[in-house]
């Protein structure tokens, strides 16, 4: 059996790279807004999708339901989102951005776009191939 080289193991490298990128972006928006990673992900998803359930966010952003629920509770308390309980099944809750939440996202999206442009510049001429590879991984159910 060949020796195992952790630093060459693609799943490990992807996880470390994703964590580093996430932390770097978090430092920027947290300084500006105080949002946590979970809160940012919930709000970004709501901006993109409109009204959705906690379950949908959990599946889409690959976050545990409890983290999504806690983030949603904090965002609701801050007036950033609204929660609507399904009258037929009280376990189902739909979330949507408030005007205050949309206004905050209007400030954050240019910051996100700038961060993405910087990251793409760092990746250089291979960025399109990298993007295609990431899309393949994200579409495939490994």
N, C-alpha and C positions, 0 to 999 in steps of 0.2 A: 504494500500500500504506500502511495507517495505521501510525503509529509504534508501536513495541513498548515497552510500559511494564512493566518487570519487576515493579515493586511491585503491579501489578494482575493479574499472571499467576497464576491460581489454583493450578497445581501448585507454583510457587515459594512462594506464601504458605502452602500446606498443609505443605510440607516444613519451612519455617522454624518455623511454629507447632508442628509435631510435635516438632522438635528442642528447642525451648524448653521445652515441657511435659515432655518426657522428662528433660531436664537438671534441671529444678526438682524433679521427683519423685526423681531419682537422688540429689540432694544430701541429701534426707531419709533415704532408706533406706541410703545408703552411710555416712552418719554413724553410723547405728544398727548396721549389720551388716557393712559393708565389701564388700558384693556389688557387682559391676559390673552394667551394664545387661544384658549378655548373660546373666549368671548369674541375675539377677532374672527375666528373661523365660523362661529355661529352667525355673526353679523354679515360677513362676506357672503356666506351661503344664502342668507335671506335676501340680500341685495340682488344676488344673481337669480334666485328662484322665486322670490315673492313669499307668499304664505306657504309654509311647509310644517310637517310634524317633526317632533323630536326624533322619532325613528328614522325619518328620511335624512335628517342631518347626520345622525349617528352613522348611517350607512355610507353617505356621500363623503364625509370628511374623515372617516375611519377613526372615530372617537368613541369611547365608551359612553353608553347612555347616561350614566351618572354624571359624567363630566359635562355633557351637553345640557343636562337638566340643571346642574349647579350654575353653569354659565348663563343659561336662560333666566334663572331666578335672579341672578345679580343684575343682568341687563334689564329685566323687567322692573326691578326695584329702582334702577337708575333712569327709568323712563325711556330706554332705548328700543325696547320691543314690547309687544303685547302678546299675551297668551289667551287662547280661546279654547275652552274645553269642549270636546265633541259631546253634544247632548245625548247621543245614542250610545256612546262608549266613553265613559268619563276617564278611562285610562289614556285616551288619545288627546293630545294637546297640539294645537296648531300655533305656530309662532309667526310674527310678522314685524317688520321695522315700523317704528313710529316716525313722525316727522323729525323728532330730535335724533333718532337713530340714523335716518337718511342724511341728515345734515352732517353728522359725525363721519359717515362713510364718504360723503362728498369731500371732506378734508383728507381722508385716509387713502382714497383711490389714487390721487396723484402721487402720494408717497409710495404706494405699492408699485405703480408704474415706473417710477424712478428707480426703485430698488431692483425691479426686474430688468430694466435696461442696463444697470450696473452689473448685474449678475451675468447677463448675456454677453456683455463686453468682456468680462472676466473669462468666460468660456471660449471666446474667440470664434474663429471661423468654423469650428465644429458644432456650434450651437444648434444648428438645424438638425443634424444627425442625432444629437443628444436629445433634443425635443421629441423627435420621432421615436427614439428608443423609450423615453419615459411614457409617451402616449401608448405604446405597445404594452408596456408593463401595467399601466393603469387600466387598460381595457380588458386585459386578460385576467381570468380568474385562476390564479396560480394555486 
